[in-house]
């Protein structure tokens, strides 16, 4: 087996693009859904804390679905190893979510379980998205 060195940068670029596309999918769709729920006055106005656990559970539920979709997009665009790419996206999500927990811990923005749940669900949900893509092929 020979290694095609000329294609390696292209493959790395496609790998990075796949992970970025999955991340952007999660961020854009989550932010858009939040904006719609703010506009419909389901959520309090932007900048105000959201202390109602039911509203936080609603946010977590659609973010879980969106995170699975992000993992699926990442795996779909991966040049090879779709589950590995989805896992990398999940690790990035775990790191970002953990930073979010630390940064907001004493800010009183809502129940503390919510950012923790976001952080810990990211990795398994992106992996699930990758698994669903692999199973659909």
N, C-alpha and C positions, 0 to 999 in steps of 0.2 A: 504494500500500500504506500502510495506517495502522498506527500503533503503539498498541496498547491498553495505556496506562500502568497502568491498574488491575490488569491481569493480570501485570505485570512482577514485583512482589514475590512473588506466588504462584509464578511460574515460577522465580524465584531460590530460593525456599524448597524447591521440588521438586528443583532441581538440587543444592542442599546436602544434602538428604535422600538423594538417590541416591548421592552420594559417601560420605556417612556410613554408609549401609547397606552399601555395598561394603566399606568399611573394617572395620565391625563384623563382617561375615561372615568376613573373613579372620582377625581377632583371635580371635573366639569359637571358630571351628572349629579353628584352630591350637592354641589353648590347651586346648581339650577333647581333641583328639587327643594332645597332649603328656601330659595328665593320665591318660588311659587307658593310654598306654605306660609311664608311671611306675608306675601301679597294678599293671600286669602284670609289672613288674620288668624290662621290656625296656630301659628307661633307668635310669641310676643315680638314687638318691633325689634329690628336689628340693634344690637348693642345692649339689649336688656337680657338679664339672666333668664334661663329657662329651667325653673325648679320643678315643674310638674313631671313626675316620673313617667306618666303615660305618654307625654309628648317626647320625652327622651327615648322611650321604648319605640315609638313610631319612627323617630329618626334612626335609631339603631337598626330597625327592621329593613327600611329601604336602603340604608347604607350597606347592609349585609348582601342584599341582592345585587346592588351596584358593584360591590367588591368582587363577587363571583364573576360578574360580567367583565370587570377589569382583568381578572385572571384569565378568562377565556380569550379576550382580545390579545393579551400578551402572548398566550400560548399559540394562538392562531397565526400571529405575525412572526413567531420565532423561526429562525432558519433551521433549527434542529433542537432536540431536547425541550419540547414544549413544557413539560412539568418542571424542568430545571429553571426555565425562565419564569414561570409562574411562582416558583419558590423564591427566586431572587426578588421578584416584585413584593412578595409577602414579607420577606425580611426587611425590605425598605419600608414597607408599611408598618411593621412592628417597631422599627427604630423611630420613625416619625411619630407614631402613636405614643410611644414611651416618652419621647420628648414633649409631646403635648400634655401628657399626664403630669410630668414634672413641672412644666411651665405654668400650668393652670391650677395646680393643686390647692393653693390658698386664695384663689381669686373669687370663689363663691359664684361660679357661673352656672351651677346646677349640681345634680347629684354626682358624687365622685365615682360611682360605678360606671357612669356613661363613658368617659374617656378611657377608663381601664378596659371596658368591654370593646371599644373601638381598637385599642392596641392589641388585645389578645385574639380577636377574631380575624384580623387582617391576614395573617399567615395561613391559617387553615382554609379561609374562604377563597383566597387567590389560588391556592393549590387545588381546591375543588373546581374552580373555573378551568384550570389547566387540565384537570382530570376529565371534566365534561367535554372539553374540546377533543382530547385524545380519544374519548369514547365515541365521539360523533364522526370520526374519520372512517 
